[in-house]
Amino acid sequence: MKTLQEIQKIREEKKKELELRVNTKADTREKHILVCNGTGCTSSKAPKIIENFKKIVKEKNINNVRVIKTGCFGLCAKGPIVIIRPEDTFYAMVSPEDCEEIIQSHIIEGKVVERLLAKDINGSKVKSLDELSFYKKQKRIALKNCGVINPEDIDEYIAFDGYRALARVLNEMSQDEVIDIIKKSGLRGRGGAGFPTGKKWELTKQSEENQKYVVCNADEGDPGAFMDRSILEGDPHAILEAMAIAGYCIGANQGFIYVRAEYPIAVERLKIAIKQAEEYGILGDNIFGTNFSFNIQIRLGAGAFVCGEETALLESIEGKRGQPRVKPPYPAQAGLWGKPTLINNVETYANIAQIILKGADWYASIGTSNSKGTKVFALGGNVNNIGLVEVPMGTTLREIVYDIGGGIPNGREFKAAQTGGPSGGCIPREHLDTPIDYESLKAIGSMMGSGGLIVMDDTKCMVSLAKFYLEFTVSESCGKCTPCRIGTKRMLEILEKLCNGEGTELDIYKLEKLAVNIQKASICGLGQSAPNPVISTLKYFREEFRQHAIQKECKALECKAMSQIIIDEEKCKGCGLCQKHCPVGAISGEGRGKRVIDQNKCIKCGTCLTSCPFHAIGN
């Protein structure tokens, strides 16, 4: 067990040692090779890269180099990523076989390995992280330590002001003072609805019970979302610290982290972090010599999407089937085992310590009048720079897609973006300049959600997209209430008819009517928001629904029952790429002659569309 003074000593000693991680002008002869070990890079042999680096450094007897395992750097499209500090050199798509060259050329000879440097949006190679357009408009608060520290080393977290906020709270502040700072900061829940965090803490504190609980919702189930997972993998101690602060504020001595079992790396790093914090006496009894005690346990979720809803999550922690409870009472009054319970998601907790250390005014100065701070998005789909993005609230969708995301691949046009996953809505091209904040998204029929942001180009069918999200919702419905259990199934049947060329204009009316009724009648937030993708696509892309229903036509060629792929003779240059890539030999033609598609052989896979550099193929 460490005393507060011993923790402070670790911070001072380690901070000098790690200064080069944040100060590229640090006066040091030591070099740190930082290797991303988030899920994406791990799946691309990042552990082997670390192993090779360490082996080569040892074999060559290099004493001034450290190889560091980190969390996600954010730019997942370029992984595995290796950054060398203090020069801040950014190497992309590194393989285990590249380690020898990096050590020999960069570390020993002082020469940058040009072929491994990342390319920016304009195609030029850049030498450092700060030169990449992907990072220029970002502001990292929740992701502050991700890609900087070794998440499995508590001393590194402490060096970057870790557990300093907890020490300040326990020794210098009352419960009400802490809650007042959180309220004044304007922080809102990052899990979806955006309820004021300080208000939630205050309501839970006001509940008069001897036993209370703090819960972290890490059940991130939206398709394409990986914000919470990356924070847990890259900075697990930040969540433990915030939960302990929350426990002090509301009068709780026990916390639970409910995390998906499909996140094995996050779970393992949480276990390591909890064990380390317990060994240091930062979790457990009489923390920092005070009379405050707090413990944290992990509970694994089996992957049910509905367990992301707070009351279903509580049911699951209690060992019951994950189904939503009727509210009120709210968890702040009767949560786990009927006791007052505070629930926030991972990203919300990731902001807490920095708000305590830097103040409410600092945080409130970021973002918009009603949406303070930053928001982390998992940027995916038809965009060049797929990855994890953290931007100030109020940043426009255009900035995220083009300035940070690098635009749409293959010269295609932006068509829409889906925010909020199965509970969110589509944002069409005419709203590209919409500020990303709670109120602005709600006004155009979408929502922030947990932070998934899927970009779609002009080859995507919006009817098929609505069907995709309804398939997910139908599969994940807990079945407790009839509107969600039966209503979404009926909606899906209508969408399947439309995509199969069997729908009518009356079906569009039925679809819309069902969506409104399900919104009004479902028990929980997930059921109430399930029709959102359909409602928003109908609002902005109704003509596509009409084309499916009346003309029996899918211009995007995704609905294969109605698709007929043809080659425009005027645009075709006879390059033969479509013929070369066709998996079933349905395209004929010779030399530089025009190509023709045999409709009887064509399986409408769309490979020819993506392979044609002249956009000569369509319907």
PyMOL commands that set and color helices and strands:
alter all, ss='L'
color gray80, all
select helices_A, chain A and resi 4-17+19-21+39-42+46-59+76-78+96-108+114-116+129-131+133-136+154-159+164-172+175-185+197-206+227-234+236-250+264-279+287-289+305-308+310-317+336-338+346-358+360-364+397-404+409-411+421-423+429-431+438-443+462-476+482-499+505-521+525-529+532-551+560-562+577-581+607-611
alter helices_A, ss='H'
color red, helices_A
select strands_A, chain A and resi 31-36+65-70+82-85+89-91+213-218+254-260+295-301+341-345+374-381+387-392+414-419+425-428+452-457+566-567+587-588+596-597+617-618
alter strands_A, ss='S'
color yellow, strands_A
deselect
rebuild
show_as cartoon
